Structures are given as C-alpha cells and as structure tokens.
Amino acid sequence: MTQLLKGFVLALLALFVCLLAFSAGFVVNQFYARQAPQSAAATGPAAPPEKFNLMWESWGLLKNEFYYDIPAKSVLVHGMIRGALAALNDPHTILVEPAPAQQEATSLQGNYGGIGAKVELRKGALVLLPFPEGPATAAGILPGDVIVKIDDQELTEQDTPDSVENKLRGDVGSTVKLTLHRIGATDLLDFTLTRAEINIPTVQYRMLDNTPFGYIQVTLESADTAKEFAAALAALKKNNPQGIVLDLRNNPGGLFPDPALEIVGQFLPNAPVVIEKYRDGTAKTYNARSDGQARDLPLVILVNGGTASAAEIIAGAFNDSGKTILIGEKTFGKGSVQGLYTLSDQSVLHLTTAKWETPSGKEIDGIGITPKIQIPLTPDDSTKGLDPQLERAVKYLETGQ
C-alpha cells in the first residue's frame, strides 16, 4: 500500500511538470477577461458529491501510513487538482502555480519591473544575458555572468531560469542585490540594481539585404504587439517596400483577440479572422480591425511547427483570404481557447472554453495548417546560418510563384 501511495504522489508531480512545460506560452482568450466574478469557493457546490469520500479515504491512508515525508498541504491540494484535470484528457486544461502564473501574466502584459536581463541555464550554471538597455547593462553586468546569490541568498539546485527571473522581478523603483561570478575574475562581484520598467519587445523588423522587401518577425502576441507591429510597418513604408515577409515561426501565441485582429487588419481590413465555437453550439466570428496601412503590399507568411494558437489564427486568416500564401512547415495545431481563472492562493486554472476554426470553417486543433509551399529548415541549415524558407519567400515575392 505504501509503495502505491508513493507512486501516486510522484506521478502527480511528474504530470504537473510535463503539463506546465507543454502549455507554457500558449494563448489565453482575452487575457483574464473571462475570470469568474466570484471565488471558486463561492461558486462551487453546496456540498461535495459522495464519491469525494474516496479522496478523504485516500488522504487518511496517506497521512497515517505513508512511510516518507508528506509534502505541504498546498502541494497535495495542487496535486489533487492536477489529477482531476488530467482525467479530462485535455492537455491545455491545467493548473499553474502562483509564481509561474505571475511570470506568465507579466509576459503577456508586455512589461514588468525588473533588471532587464534574461536568465539561461548553461553547463549547469544560471547565467545572465542583459538586454541592450536596462539596469543590468547600465551597471556593467556582462553576458554569461553566473548568478551566485540574490539578496544574499545563495541559489540552490532547485532554482530554474523561470524561478530566478521571478526573483529578479519586483516593483519599479525597488532594489535587488546580486552576487555574480565572472569568468576570469578571482573575486565575486556585487551589484545593487534598481528595478525599472522593462518592455518585452515582440516585433522585430528590417529591410532584407539586397531586396526591395521588408521583413517583420512577431515572436509573441502581447498587450503591446499591435502597437509595435503598426510602428514596424510605418518605419518600413518609409523605404517604399515592394512586399512584406511576415515571420510567425516559433511564435507560441499569446493574447487574443486584439493583436491578431490588428495585425490581419493592416493587410485585410474588416476581413474575417477566426470563428470561435462554444459548448452550447453557438459561435462568434471575429473580424479584422485596423487602418489597413499595408493593404496594397504583397505579403508572404513564414510558419513552422512552433507556430501555434494566436499565431495560427493569423496564419489561417491570411491563408483563407486567397491573397497570400504560407511558406515553411505545418503549424502546431493549437486551436482551443483557454479562460484563465485565478484561485484563492493566486494559482491560475486554465480551462478550455471554446474551439477555433479558420474563416472557411477549417479546424486547427490537433491538425494545424499546412503551407502551400513546404520547405524544411534543417538543423544543418541553422548551423550554417542558412534560411531556405526565407529565401523561398523572397523568390515568391520576386516572381509570384
């Protein structure tokens, strides 16, 4: 019996890790817009069903018979919730605990209070990669500096890039002390940084070398993406581009609907973008909105297996319009909508509340969108700095085929 219980607890923990990793970065519908008006306790049933007695029986056995140390009650409760969600067989209906939920929220908002640096795990060490502008760069922190302590607290084996980034974030104007190891230096380095508002850029753009075409890459749909995209188009139009390559590769999605409707609307004003279907059989069609400043520019879309959710909505709308083509590899196939509900301990429940179809009624979920021109991008291409998908996009804009 004790071995069964031990296995049960470990399985729940493993399941949580897998689901959290799988769901990170994917779209949420109207970012917290569908949150419950009351707490979960207030809206729940007056009394639990009798079959919940099995849960209490299991809890009694675990508490009285389990050989190993029992985790904190919050860990067990979260485990019970995750176990119930797993029974739904929906990989996108998950529980996100408070710290990663807060980090998820700030990423989607597009800005946060921090030091202006990304944290990565390299050869077993957690290192800082400062942004070009921000407190970390201004203080003289260099890429690859290893984090030893934060506010005099040493990092542990349990720390991850996400957990460390969460520790580095805080209110704008507050301070954080870092102790770092720099390769080649004999002594540790101490920095006291004042947190500033850090904006997370989601749009990059440029004119492609030796071509008359502009290039825009969207890496995530955040609260600032539509504004960034409009600014990118305005800047490129000063160079009189003869076409645009829109790169949605490895874009996991983000906020919906505003960024998607605005981006599509720059090229296809008022065009249908996506159909949202609900469990009661009703549906809603979202139409593009924007000033259409690029409506006369030829457009090609780059996609791959990392193009998901809100990014797939954008790709699907353009694909169905018949006015542009997709180039690259089949998209991920994430076509369901998650409402986000904050629980009393600030963990967040992601619940699938609807599904998406492209404007012509094609399903996305579990299927993806296959580009008209399929071109792989191999690891060898990446190692050599080659991009045959982008090259094919340029050729299409040049020749129309």
N, C-alpha and C positions, 0 to 999 in steps of 0.2 A: 504493500500500500504506500509506504513512504517513497519508494522509487517512482511510483506512478505520479504522486503529487509533485515530486521534484521535477520530473519530466514535463508535467503540465505547466509549471511556473516558467521553466526555461523556454519552453516552446512559445509561450505567450510573449516573453521578452524578445525572442528572435523574430517573431512575427511582426512586432512593433517596429523593430529596426528596419526590416525589409519594406514594410508598407510606407514608412516615413521617407525612406530613400527613394522609393518609386514615385511618390506623389509630389516630392519637392519641386517647386517651380511651376506646377501646372495651374490652369486657370481657375479663378473663382468668379462666380457670377455677381456682377455689380458690387464687388468688394464690401462685404458685410451688410449689403442693403437688405438682405432677407433674414437678418438676425431676428430671433424670437423676441417679441415685445416683453416677455416675462422670463424669469429664470426657469431653468429646466425643472426645478423642484415645484414651482408654482403651476407649471403646465402639465406635469406628469399625472398618472392615475392616482385616485384617492388611496388605493391600497394595491400592493403588488399582487400579481397573479399567484395562485397557489403553487405553481410549478417553480416559482422563485425559491421555494423552500429547499430545493435541491442545492441552490447556491449556498444557502446558510448551512446545510449539512456538510457540504464540501469545506466551507470555511471553518466549521467546528473541527473537522478532522485535521485540517492543515494546522490550525492553531494548537491542537493538543498532541498531534502525532508526528509532525514533520521534524526530521532529525536536524536539518540545517537551520541557520538563522533565517527568520522570516523578514522580508523587506518591510519598509514602512507602509502604513495603511494606504497612503496615496498611491504608491507603486502598485499595490494589489488591486485597488479600485480601478486604476487605469488599465491594468491587465484584464480585469473582468469586462470592462467596456470594449477593449480591443477584441477580446474573444467573441463577444456578441456581434461586433461589426464584421468579424471575419466570416461568421455564419451567413452573412448576406451575399457573399461571393461577388462583391463589388470592390475592386482594388482602389477605387477613388473615394470610398466612404471610409474615413479614418479618423482617429483621434490624434491631434498634435498637442504635445505638452506645452506648458506656459512659455518657456524660454525660446524654443524654436518657433512657436506661434508668434511671439513678439517680433522675432527676426523676419519672419515671413511677411508680417504686416508692414514693417518699415521698408522692406524691399519693394513692395507693391506701391507704397506711397511715393517712392521715388527720392526720398531724402530722409536723413536721420542725423542725430547728434553723435559725432564720432571723431576719430583722429585722421580719417582719410587714408585708410590702408586696408588691403585685403590680407587675409591670413591663409597660408597654404602649408600642407604637410610635405616636407622634403627630407628624404632619407631619415625618417624618424623624428625630425625636429619641426617645430611650428615656427615658421618664419613670416616676416612682414614684407609686403610688397606695397610701398607707398604709392598713392595716386600722384599724378604730376603736380597737383596743387592740394594743399591741406596742411593741417598742423604737423603731421608726421614728416613730410618733406621739408617744411619750414624749419623744423627742429634739427634736421640733419640726419634723420634715420635713413638708412640705405636699404635697397632691395636685398633680401637674404639675411638681414639681421635676425638672429634667433631670439625668441621671447623666452626669458628665464622666469621673470616674476611680473605680476600685475598688482600694483598697490601692495608691494612687499609680500605677496602670497605666491609661493612657487607653483608652477604648473605641475599637474600630475599626469599619470598615464591615461587617466580618464578624459583629459581635455582633448577636444577636437577643434578643427578650424572654426566650425559653427559656434561652439561654446565659447571659444576665445574671442571671436568677433562680438559675441553678445556681451562679454565682459568689458570690451573696449567701448561699447556704445553707452550713451547716457545723455543727460540733459545738456543742451548747448550752454557753454559757459562753465560747466563743471570740469574738474581736473582729474587726470589719471596718471599714475606713476608707472613707468616701465623700466625694467632692468633687462638689458639685452646683451647678448654675446655677438661680437663681430669677428668674423673670420680674420685671423692675422693679428688681432688685438690680444694683449696679455690680460687686461683687466676688463671686468664687466662695465657696461655703460649705463648710466641712469638718465632718464628723461622724464620730465614732468610736463605733460601736454594739456592744453586747454581745449576741450571738445568744441568743435564748430559744426555748423550745419553742413552736412556732406550731401551733395546731389549725386545720384547714381545715373550716369548717362546711359540711355538705352538706344540711342540713334547715332550712327557714325556715317559720314558721307565724304565723297571726294569725286573729282573728275577722273575717269580712268585714263591712265597714261596712253598717249598717242592715239586717242579716240575722241570723238565728239560726244561721248556718252557719260552721263552721271551715274554714280553708284551710291545706294543708300542701304545700310545694314541696320535692321531692327533686331536687337538681342532679347528684348522682353517688352511686354505691354504693361507699363506702369502709369501712374497718375500724370506723369509729365510727358509721356511718349507722343501724344498727339501734338503738343506744342513743339517738341523737339523735331518731329517729322516735318511740320509746316515750316519751321526755320531752316531745316536742311534743304527743302525744296526751293525756298526763296533764295538761299545762297547759291544753289546750283543754277538756277534760272538766270543769274547774272552772267553765266558763262555760255548762255544760249545752247544748252544741250540738245542733241538730236534724238535722245531717248534716255530711258532710265532703267537700270538694273536694280530691282528690289530684292535684297538678300534676306530670306527668312530661315536660312539654315541654322539648325541648332537653337532655334527660338522655342522655348518650352511653353509659351503662352503668357498669362498674367491676368490683368484686369479686363473685364468685358462689361458693357459694350463699347464705352467711349473710344478707346484707342483704335479698335478695329473699324468702327463706323467712320471715324475721321480719316484714317489712312485710305480706306477704299474710296471715300468721298472726294479725295484730292484728284482722283483719276476718273471716277464714275459717280458723279453727283446724283443722289436720290436713287441709286440702283439698289435692288435687294441684296442683302449681305448674308443673312442666315435665317433659318426657320427654327424656332425654339418650341419643342413639343413637351407637354406636361402630362402627368399621370392620369388626369381626368379626361384626356382626349383632346383638349383644346391646344391651340398653337398660336404663336406670335411671330410675325415677320419683322425683322429689323432692317431698316433701310439706311443707306449711307447718308452721311451729312458732312458737309464741309464746303469750302468755296470753290472747289474744283480747279485749283490753280495749275494743275498738270493734266487737264482733261484732253489736251491735244498732243500730248507726248506719247510716243510708243513706249511700251513697258514690257519687261520680261521679269518673271519671278523665279528665284532660285529656292529650292526646297530640298530637304533630305529627311532621313529617319528621325532626326531630332526636332523637326518642325511639328509642333503639337498645339492642340487646344485653340486658343485665340489666334495663334499664327496660322493654324489650319483653316480657321474661319475666313481670314483674309485671303489665303491662297484659294480656297474654294469659291469665294465670291468672284475673284478675278477669272478663275478657270471657267466658271459657268457663264461669264459675260460674253465669251467668244471674242473678246477684244485683245486678249493677250494669251500667252502660253506659260506653262510651268516647265522648268528645266531642272534636272537633277535626279533625285531618288524618291521613292514613295514615302509619304509623310507618316507620322507615328500612328495616327488613328485614335485620337482622344476627342471624342465628340459628346461628352456629357458635361452637365452643369453642376457645380457644387455650391450650395449655400453654406455659409460659414456661421456657426453658432457658438458664441463664447459661453463657456460654462462657469460655474461659480468660483473655480480655482484658477481662472484665466486660461485654462486649456481650451482648445478650439475643436469643435466637431465639424468635420467636412461631410456633408450629406448630399448625395446625388439627388437633385430635384427635377431635372429635365434632361432632354437629349437634343442634339443639334442635327440639322440636315442642311445641305447646301441649298441655294435658292432654287435649284431644279429638282430638289427632293431627294438627293443622294445622301445616304448615311455616311457618317465619318467614323463613328465609334467602332473600334475594332477592325476597321477596314482601311482607313487612310485615303489619301488622294494620290493617284499615280500620274506623274507628269507626262505630257505629250512627248517630250524629248527626254529619254532616260540616259543619263551619263553618270557613271560611278565616280567617286572620289576615293582613291585607294590610300592606305597608309603610306605607300611608297611615294605617291604624288605629294602628300603633305610633307614628308621628309625632304623631298627635293624642292619644296616651295612652289609646286605646280598647282594650278586650279583649272582643270579641263572643263568644269561646269561653268565657271565664269567666262572662260574663253569661248565656249559654245554660245553663251548668252550674247556676247559681243558680236559673234558671227551672225546670229539671228537678227540682231538689230541692223547689221550692215546689209544683209541680203534678203531679209524677210522670210528665210527658210532655214 
